[in-house]
Amino acid sequence: MEEIIKPLRREIKRGNLEDFLLSVLEKNPPANLILEIFSFLQKENQLPLPSSLFSLILDYLKEKKDYPSALTILKMQSQYLPKDFNLRKEAINLLKVAYPIPEIEDYISQSHLDGDEDIKEGIETVENFARFTVGNFIFSNKEGLGRIKGYDFLLEQVLVKFAQEEKKIPIAYLFKNFTPLPFEHYLVQKETNPEELKRLSETDPGALFLLLLKSFKKLRLSEIKSHLSGIVTDWENFWKKVKTEINAHPQIQSKQEKERVYEWTDQLQAKEEKKEEKVIFSLGEIPEREEEMIKMIENLTHPLRKEFLQKIKEERENWSEIFFKIFFATREEKLFNLLAQNMEESDLETILYEVFTSYHFYPFHFYWLVKNYKGRFITKALFLRLYELLGNKKYKEFWRYHKRLLKDKEFVKEAIREMNEEERRRILSSLPFLPSLLDYEKGEMERTIKELSGLKEEKDVIYNTEEGIKRMEEELKRLLQVELKKNAEALARARSYGDLSENYEYKIAKEERNRLMNRIKKLEEDLAKAVPITFPKGDLTEVEIGSRVRIRNLLTNEIKEWTILGPWDIDLEKNIISYQSPFGRSLLGKRTGERINWEGEDYEIIAVEGLKTDGENN
């Protein structure tokens, strides 16, 4: 988690939170990562998020059908916007999808979520009703096991049937003091199906004990005896059969406190795994076929692997060749290291050279080589190979390993020092398009390259006329106030049609939302960089932004005139082109009399002049 929190904290300080979150979404993150990010943002007082960004994250979780996580972030957002109409509407729709039960409309009405109740409190009330719905079994240490018969919303009471009687208790008391139980819980089975439990106690006592312990997770021996009362008739005989099975079970732990305590755990005990591996190795000698050797060594513990490799060296004349085949057939760092330790130096050199030259075929082996043996190769050569792998989606499954190598700052700096200027500029020009790195990672590398190479820091600006900038500001305003609102209505209308997985209208509206958000994000970024063009005056010595240039085709003698302005000023009918266009870039800096070649034809610059303003024309 620290891997994401550290850059998140940095981007918050830089004011790039929105860009960072969008880049995280592009990586298809698990829901638990999004929840961790929201918890951190809440702690850092960075909530609420802008509504458009929050909607994007919420839609991502809904598309994954992770409705509990979607409700969780909605509650966090609504703590700061407790009466927001759109959040309230979103909460109601989300609850209906998350809890498709007949009573959901009644629960929402009772929570007053569709009225003026705080959104977070309203959601939690509905969630409680859904946990304690009619027919569910419930339990408290004081009241025992009961079953919900029905609600009286007028009196705010719930009718519960206990073993001896029916009681009406306040709804608030139910939520606070009772625990809902699943149907497979031991207590529910004891109430509804005691004969089956009695049968288990005789035919499979271990299964009965596991059902009990899994239901409660942790029990003292006296509690075990109490729960089994009425089910087990001969306790001494039952416990004698079960005790051996308990002690051998890899997911049951026991310890002595005032009395013996048993606890269920999801973690398997390591000792059982090791015992099993020893059995595997003892089944026979080294297999004849190398494929079987590879399969066997992958299933052994580290000490047994050492013994296995030593046995190969002793019994096989071609052991070196076998080591080669094991190395290139597996993908495990510890095994690589063990093989390297047991090789002759010349064999190790051969393997390292093979990985270095054939890195395309062995991307994981290449990661291991750079991590452990980078001193044996030219650092620049390793880095350029690594950079190539990080830029090819074919190797996406290995990126998380390759990116670890970039954390070695000395390795990166040494590689950059060894590069020539052209290589550094090539890295800088391709860096923005590298698919494997997040924006902050690209920024760190860019700063390192510029710092070590002495490249001049170029100001990131976009030049346009004031009229062009104003047009884009109006376009952004239209997208935010008109198009985004239309899309939100289309999404809401599409959601109301039902199942989102088969909802064509929803998919179309969602695609439009993504397009709009990308367009808005790009416009906001570009407008932040926008700078009005300062028009040069009179005759000029070279082509600049804001100048008019006259060129002659040396083959046809045809003369054309072009005006060089910004990307938001383009008007080809008036021969206005952008300085960012390939043709515009080829003209910038050229002097009168210079020649250029464009699309196979030669041209000569015959005149360059500054543009006149309206005031000067008058």
N, C-alpha and C positions, 0 to 999 in steps of 0.2 A: 504493500500500500504506500510505503514511503516513496517508491519510485514515481508515483503520480502526484503525491502531495507536495513534494519539493518543487517540481516545475509549476504546479498549480499556484503555489504561494508566490513564485517568481512572476508568473503572468498576471496575477492580481495586482502586484506592485507596479507592473508596467502598464496596467490598464487594458490588457489583452484578454480578459477573462472570456469574452464571447467567442473570440477566435479559437482559444484553447479548447473550450467545450465542444465546439463544432468539429475540431480536429479529433477529439476523443470519440465522438459519435461515428466518425468515418471509419474508425477501427473496429466497429461492431463489438463494443465492450459488453461484458456480462453485467447483469442488473445489480449485483452486489457492489461492483465498482462505482456505478452511478449513485447508489445509496451512500457509499462512503464519501464521495465527492460532495453530495448535498449536505451531509452531516458536517463536513469541514467548512463548507460555505456558510452554513448557519452559525458555526462557532466563530467564524471570521467576520460576521455581520455583512455578508455579501448577498443575502436574500432580501427581498424577492428578486428573481431574475426578470429581465424584460419579457413581456408576455409572449412575443413571437418566439424567443429562444426557449422559454419554458414549454410552450406548446410543441415544439419540435422534439424535445427530450421526452415529453409525455407520450407523444405519438409513437416514438421509437419503442417504448416499453409496451404500449398497447399492441403494436404489431407483433411483438414477441409473445403476446398473450400473458404477460407477467403483470396481472392486474393488482396483486398485493403491493408490488414495488411502485406501480403507478399511483396507487392510493397513498402510499407513504410519502412520495415527493409532493403530491398534491396537498397533503396535510401540512407539510413543511412550508410550502409556498403560501398557503392560505393563512398561516399564523400572522403574516404581515399584511394580508389583504382579506380580513375576516368576512367582509361583506361583498366581495367582488362578484358581480353578476355572472361573468363568464366562467369563473372558477366554480361557482355554485352549480351552474348548469353542467359543467364538465364532471363534477363530483357525482351528481345524480345519475348521469348516463353511465359513468364508470361503475358505480355500485350495482346498477341493474345488470351489467355484463358480468361483473365479478361474482355476483350472487343470484344466479338465475333460478330463484325459488318463488313459488306463488305468493308468498307473504311480503315480498320486497317492497311493493308499493305502500302497504300498510306501515312497514317499518320506516320508510322514508318520511311518510306523513307524520308518524309519531315523533320522529326526531326533529321535526320542524326545519329540516334542511331545505325544504322547498318554500320556506317562509323567510324568517329573519334570523334564524339561529346561526351562530358562528359556524363557519364551514367545517373547521377541524372537529369541533365538538359534535356537530351533526353527523359527520362521517363515522366517528368513533361510536356514537350511539347506534347507528345502523349496523356497524360491524359487530357490536355486542348482541344485538337482536339476531343477527345471522348465526352467531355462535350458539345462541340459546334459543334456537327455533323450536316450534311446537313438535313434540315427539322425541326430542333429544334427551338423553340421560345426563344427569348432573350429579355432582358429589361435593359434600363438604364434611370435614371431620366432625362437626357438631351435629349436622342433620342426617348424615349418611347418604345413601343412594336414593335418587328420586328421578321422576320423569315428568317433563313439562307437558301439561294437558291443554293449556290455552292461556291467552292474555285478556285482561280486562283493561283496555287502554283508558277508559273513562276514569276508573279508580286507580290507575297506574299500578295494577297488581298482576301477578302471574299465579295460575293454579298449578300446583305441583303434587303429583301422586307419590307418596313415600310408601314404605312397606306396610305400615299400620294405618295410615290415614292420608287424606288429601288436605293440603294447606294452601291458603292464599297468602303470598308474601309480597312485599313491595318489590317492584322491578329493580329499583336501585340497589336493594339488598341482594337480589339475585346476582346482578353483575359483579358486585364487590366480593361476595363471600362464597360463591360456588364455582366449580370447574366443570366445563362440559367434557363428557367422555365419549370416545368413539365406540361404535358398536362392538368392535373386537376386543375392547378392554376387558380384563379379567372380571371386574365387578359386574359389568353388564352381562357377560356370559354366565356368571354365577346366578344372576337374577333370571335370565331368559332361557338358559340351556344347562341347568345343573346336571342333568343326567349324562350329557356328553362329557362334562368335566370329571364326573365320577368314573366314567369309562376310561378316560385318559389316565386317571390316577392308578388304575390297575394294569392297563395295557402299555402305556407309555408315560411313566411318571416324569421323565426328563422333560418331555414336551409341555406337560402341565406346569412344571416349575418355570420353564422359560417364558410361557405366557404370562405368568404372575410377575416375574421379575421385569420383563419388557414393559409391562403395563405401568409399574411404579418406579422403575429405574434403580431404586435403592431401597433395601428393606433390611431391618434387623431380623434375627432368627425368630424372636418372639412374635414379630408382625407376620412373618411367613406362616407360622403355626396358626395364628389367629385367622388369617384370610382363608387358609385351607380347611378350617373347621367346618364340618358338615359335608365336605367333599372327600377328604381322606379319612378312612376309618381306622387304619392301622398306621399311625404316625411313625413308629420305630422302624417298621419294615419299609415304608415309603422312603424315609430319609436315608436308610442304608443303601437303597438302590440309586438314589439321586446324588448322594454326596460325591461318589467317585466321578460321575459325569460332570458335576459342577467344577471340581478341581481341575479337570482336564480341558474344560471349555475355554477357547481362546478369547471369548468376549465377556467372561464373567470374572470379576476381581473380588477378592474377599480380604478382610482385615479384621483383627481383633481389637475392639474398643472395650466398652463395658461388657458387651456381648458381641458375638460374631455378626459382621455386617456384609451383605452381598450387594454388588453393584454391577449393572449392565453397562458395557462400554462398546462403542462402535469401532474401536481400534483393536486389531488383531495383535496378539502377543507375539513379539519377534521370535521368541524361543521356539514356537511351533514351526515357523517358517524355516528356521535353521535346521531343525530336526528333519524336516521333509527333504531339504536339499542334500543332507548327508545320505539319506536313503537312495536318492537318485544316483549319487556318485558310486555308491556301493553296489549298484545293480550289475556292474560288469567292468571289463577293461576298456581301454580306449577303443572307440569304434573304428572300423576300417575306413569307412567313407568320411571324407572331410566335411560334408554337409552335416553329418550327425555330430562330428566334433564341435562344429560351430554352435549347433543347437544346444549341446550339452553344456558348453562353457558359459553360455548366456544365462543358464539357470543355476549356476553355482555361486556360492558366497566367495568373497575375496580370498580367504585362506585356501579354500578348495581350488580356486582358479590357479593360484600359484603352484599348488601341488600338481594340478592337471597339466600345466605348461611344462613343468619340470619333467613329468612323465613322458610327454611328447618328445622332449629333447633327448631323453635317455633311450627311447625305444624306436624313434623314427630318424632315419638318415636324412630325410628331406624336411626336417623340422623347420628350417628357415622358410622354405616355401609354404609350409602349412601356416606359419605365423603370418606371412603376407596375406594369405587368403582369409584368415580369421580377421585380421585388421580391416581389410577393405569390405568385408561382408557384414560387419557390425557397426553400430552407431552408439557407442557408450564410452565416455571419457575415461572412467576408471579402468576399463579393459584396455583402452589405447595405452594408458600409462604403464600398465602392467606388462603389456607386450613389449613396449619400448625398453623397459628395465631389463627384460630377458633376452634382448637382441644383441647381436654383435654390432659394434659401432658402424661398420660398413653397411650392414643391412638397414640400420636405422636411417643412415644418410640416403640410401636408395629410396626408402619409403617416403621420407620427407620431400625429396626431389619430385617423386611421382605426384604427391599431393599438391605441391607448389605449381607444377606445370599443368596438372589436370584438375584444377580447382573447380571447374564447371561440373565435373562428374562427381566430385567429393566435397560438396560445400560444408558439410558438418566436420569432416576431417580437416578441412582448411581452417575452420574456426579453432580446432584443437591445436593445429600447427602454430597459428599466430599467437595463441594464448601461451604456449609452452616453449616454442623454439624460434621465436621471431628474430632472435639475435644471430641466427645462422643465415639470414637472407637480407637483402637490401630492403630497408624499411619502406621506401617509396613504392617498390614493386609489390610488397604485401598490401599496402594501403590501396593502391589503384585496383588491385584484384578484388579487395574487400568492397570498395566503392562500386565496382561493376556488379557484384552480387547483390548489393543493397538496392541497385537501380533496376533489377530485373524481377518481375513478379513471379517468374518461374521458380524462384528460390524463396518465396514468401514464408514458407514454413520454417526457414532457418534464420529469418531476420532477427528474431529475438536473441539468438546467440551472437550473430554478427554485430548487433548494436552494442552488446556488452564490451566488445573490443574497443569501441570508440570512447568508452569511459576512461581508457588509459590515455590520459592527456599527453604524456611524454611520447607515446607511440605516434599519436596524431601530429604533434608538433615536429617530431623528428622527420616524419614523412613529408610534411609541408616544406621544411627546410631543404630537403633533398630535391624538391621539384623545381623546374625552371618556371619562368614567368608565364609561358604559354600554358603549361599544365595547370598552374594555379588558376588562371583565368578560365580555363575549360571547366574546372571543378566549380568555380563560382557561378558560371553561366548555367550549368546543369543542376545545381543544388536546389533551386526552387521547385524543380519537377521530380525530385527524388521521392518515390512513393513510400519508402520504408520509414522515413524520419518525420517526427512531428515538427510543427513550426518552430518551437523553441529550440529543438535539437539542430535544426537547420541554421537558426540564428547563431547558436554557439559556435558551430563550425565556420560559418561565414566570418564571424568576428576573429576567430583564431587565425584563419587564412589571411585576412587583411592585416591583422596585427603583425604577423611574422613576415609577410611578404612586402610590407611597406606600400601596399596599393592604396591609392587615394580613396577615401570614403566618399562615395557619390551620394549626393542628396537625392532622396527618393521623392521626386516631385513629378507631377504631370502638368505640362504647360497647355493652356487653352485661352481663347479670348474670354473676356468677361461675359459676353453673350452666350458662349458655349457652356461656361460654368453655370450660368443661370438656368439654361435649358435642362441641365442634368439635375439641378436642385429641384426644379419643378417635376421632373420625372420621378425622383425619389419620393417626393411628397405624394404624387399620384399613386405610386405603388403601395405606400404605407397606409394612406387614408382611404383609398378606393379599392384597389385590386386585392389587397390582403384581407380587407373586410368582406369582399365578395367571396373570396376563397374560404374564409372561416364559416360563412353561411352555407356554402356548398358542402363543406366537410360535415357540419352539424346535420344537414339534411340527409347526407349519405349515410351517416352513422345511424340515423333513425330507421333506416331500412332493414337493419338486423345484422346478421353474421358478417363481420368485416372480411373474413377470408374469401368469401364468394361475392363480395360486394364490388361490382365493376365501377359504379359511380364513385365509391370511396377511393378506389385505387387511382382513378383519374384525378380526383380532387387532391389526393395526397401528392401525386406527381407534380401537379400545378403548384402546391404549397412549396415543395422542394425547389422548383424552378424560381418561384418568387423570392424565396429566402436567399437563394444563391445570388440572384440579381440584386436584391437589396444590399446584401453583404458586400458585393463587389462595388456597387455604387457608393456606399458609405466609405469604403476604403479609398476609392479613387478620389472622392470629393475631399477627403482629409489630406490628400496629397496635392490637390489642385492649386495651381499658382497662375495668376493672370500673366499673359505675355506682355513683356515690355518691348514695344515696337522700335526697332532701330530706324534711324533717320538717314535720308539721302542715299548717295551711291555707297556701296559697301565693297570691302575687299574680298569677302568670302560669304558663302551662303549661311544664314542663321535662321533660327525660328523667328517667324514674323517678317520674313523677307520675300521678295518676288524675284524669281530667277528665270532668265530667258536662255534657252538652249537650242542648238542647231544640230539636226541630224546630218552627219558628215557624208552619208551615202545619198540621201534624197535632197539635202539642203533645206528641208522643211524646218521652220522655226516654231517653237512652242513656248508658252509662258506658264509657269506654275507658281502658286502661292503656298508657302510652307507654314502651316498653322498646327493646331492641336488635334487630337483624335476626336474631339466633340465638335469640331468645326468643319469636318470633311464635306465638300460639295463638289463632286466630280464634274458636274455640268459647268461650274465656274472655275474648273481647274484648281480647286483648293484640295491639297493633300495633307496628310498628317506627317509630322517629323518622325513618328514612330514606325511608319510604313517602310517596307524594304527600299522603295524608290526614294522616299524622303531621306532615309538614313544615308543612301549612296550620294545624295547631293550635299548634305551638311558638311561644312568645312571646306568645300571646293571653292577655288578662286576663279576669277575671270581668265579665260584662256585655257583652263584645265580641261582635260577630257575624261569622260567616264564611259564604261561599257555597260549597257543595260539590255538584257535579253538578246545578246548576240549582236547588238548594233552599237556603233560608236557615236558619242555626242560631245559637243564642245560648249562650255559655259561662255556665253557672249555678253551677259550683263547681269548684275545683281544690284537690287535697290531695296531700300526700306519702304514699308507701306505708309501711306498717308492716312491720318485720322480724318474723321468727318469734319472737324474744325479746320484742319489745314486745307481740305478741299474747298471749303467755303471761302 
